[in-house]
Amino acid sequence: MKHASRVAVMAVAIVSGLAACATGSSLSDTQKLALYQRNAGEPVAKIRYFGTPRSWEPVGDQALVVWVRGNEGYLFTLDAQCPDLSFGRAISIGDQTGDVFAGFDSVRVLGATATAPGLACRIRTIQPLDRAGLKEDEKAIRQSAGGT
């Protein structure tokens, strides 16, 4: 019971903090990461993935969100800082065999400017994202910040 109330207080604090710091639709990487972590499920060992992500977004230099299909998205946490994650024009995930494994496969940043392109950044964890939960939290943040 003590753990559950601590989690609830932390969730309220995160949403409140996000709302207080939200200016328009821009959040800091730390705020975005907290939002995604709040809506991430338990880590999974692997995902099925072919081709190019539908979209992706760096969340700091050690995490990224990858949407592989419409409502199917994942929070990837990396083993270490991934140089140029914020500057890359594209990413490559895994070895294109159809499975991406946490702890084994990597994300490669393509089109980076400051370091050699294609630097491999190992994936530590993969967590499925709750798209509906994200939308609800984003709506609450906009409303708290005075948006619509």
C-alpha positions in Angstrom: 0.0 0.0 0.0 2.8 2.4 0.8 4.4 1.7 -2.6 1.1 2.4 -4.4 0.5 5.7 -2.7 4.1 6.7 -3.4 3.6 5.9 -7.1 0.4 7.9 -7.2 2.0 10.9 -5.6 4.9 10.7 -8.0 2.6 10.4 -11.0 0.6 13.5 -9.9 3.9 15.4 -9.3 5.1 14.4 -12.8 1.9 15.6 -14.5 1.9 18.8 -12.4 5.5 19.5 -13.2 4.9 18.9 -16.8 1.9 21.2 -16.8 3.7 23.9 -14.9 6.7 23.9 -17.3 4.8 23.4 -20.5 4.9 26.4 -22.8 2.7 25.7 -25.8 3.6 22.2 -26.9 7.3 22.2 -26.1 8.5 20.2 -23.2 12.1 19.6 -22.1 13.7 16.2 -22.8 13.4 15.4 -19.1 9.7 16.2 -19.1 9.1 14.2 -22.3 11.0 11.2 -20.8 8.8 11.4 -17.6 5.7 11.5 -19.8 6.8 8.5 -21.8 7.9 6.5 -18.8 4.6 7.1 -17.1 2.9 5.6 -20.1 5.3 2.7 -20.8 4.5 -0.9 -20.0 6.8 -3.5 -18.5 10.0 -4.1 -20.5 9.8 -6.8 -23.2 12.7 -9.0 -24.4 12.0 -8.4 -28.1 9.7 -6.9 -30.6 8.9 -7.8 -34.2 10.1 -5.0 -36.5 10.7 -4.7 -40.2 11.9 -1.8 -42.3 11.8 1.8 -41.4 10.0 3.3 -38.3 6.9 5.3 -39.0 8.4 8.0 -36.8 10.9 8.4 -34.1 11.8 11.0 -31.5 15.0 11.3 -29.4 14.2 11.9 -25.7 17.5 13.2 -24.4 20.7 11.4 -25.4 20.0 8.0 -23.8 16.4 7.2 -24.9 14.1 7.4 -27.9 10.5 6.8 -28.8 9.9 4.7 -32.0 6.5 4.4 -33.6 6.7 1.3 -35.8 3.0 1.2 -36.9 0.0 3.5 -36.3 -0.6 3.1 -32.5 2.4 0.7 -31.9 5.2 2.6 -30.2 8.1 1.8 -27.9 10.3 3.6 -25.5 13.9 2.4 -26.1 16.4 3.1 -23.3 20.0 2.9 -24.4 23.0 1.5 -22.4 24.9 4.8 -22.6 24.7 8.3 -24.1 24.2 8.1 -27.9 26.1 11.0 -29.5 24.1 12.9 -32.1 20.8 11.2 -31.4 19.2 14.6 -31.4 20.9 15.6 -34.7 20.5 12.4 -36.8 18.2 12.6 -39.8 17.3 8.9 -39.6 17.9 5.8 -37.5 18.4 2.1 -38.2 17.3 -0.4 -35.6 18.7 -4.0 -35.2 19.9 -6.0 -38.1 16.7 -6.0 -40.2 15.9 -9.7 -39.6 12.5 -8.9 -38.1 13.3 -9.2 -34.4 14.8 -6.5 -32.2 16.2 -7.7 -28.9 16.8 -5.6 -25.8 20.4 -6.0 -24.5 21.6 -7.3 -27.9 20.5 -5.1 -30.8 21.4 -1.4 -31.4 20.1 1.8 -32.8 22.3 3.5 -35.4 22.1 7.2 -35.9 22.3 8.2 -39.6 23.1 11.6 -41.0 24.7 12.8 -37.7 26.8 15.9 -37.9 29.4 15.8 -35.1 30.6 12.2 -35.1 30.9 9.3 -37.5 27.5 8.5 -38.8 26.2 5.1 -38.0 27.5 4.8 -34.5 25.8 1.9 -32.8 24.0 2.5 -29.5 23.0 -0.7 -27.7 19.3 -1.0 -26.6 19.1 -1.7 -22.9 15.3 -1.9 -22.6 12.2 -1.8 -24.8 8.9 -0.8 -23.3 5.6 -0.7 -25.2 3.8 2.6 -25.0 0.1 3.2 -24.2 -0.9 5.6 -27.0 -4.3 6.4 -25.3 -2.7 7.1 -22.0 -0.2 9.4 -23.7 -3.0 11.3 -25.4 -4.9 11.7 -22.1 -1.8 13.0 -20.4 -0.9 15.4 -23.2 -4.5 16.8 -23.1 -4.2 17.3 -19.3 -0.9 19.1 -19.8 -2.4 21.4 -22.4 -5.4 22.1 -20.3 -3.3 22.8 -17.2 -1.1 25.1 -19.2 -4.1 27.1 -20.4 -4.3 25.5 -23.8 -7.2 23.7 -25.4 
